[in-house]
Amino acid sequence: MPKMKSNSGAKKRFTTTASGRVKRKKAFASHILTKKSQKRKRNLRKSTLVNEADESRVKRMIGA
């Protein structure tokens, strides 16, 4: 049986934490920033965790 291939796109977007959760960046922070408030843009800079419902799927994609 050949080895499983990890998803290259997912590898670049997700990282695992020490406790085994999956970290991700927030969306909507790349362009059309003029209409967004400073508070909203500041909060989009922070990273967050992947939802528990999607965690197992993402882990399988990144090979963790």
C-alpha positions, 0 to 999 in steps of 0.5 A, a space after each residue: 500500500 503506498 503512502 498517503 499524500 498530504 494536501 499541499 494547499 492545506 499544509 501551507 494554511 494550517 499548523 498544529 498546536 502543542 495540544 493537538 488542535 489545528 490553527 488557522 488564519 482568518 479570512 476576509 483580510 486580503 483586499 477591499 480593506 477601506 470599508 472595514 473598520 480598524 477594529 475589524 481589521 485588527 481582529 482579522 490579524 489574529 489566528 484562531 482554531 479550526 472548528 471541532 467539526 472540521 478538525 479531523 478532516 483538516 488533520 487528515 489533509 495535512 498528515 498530522 
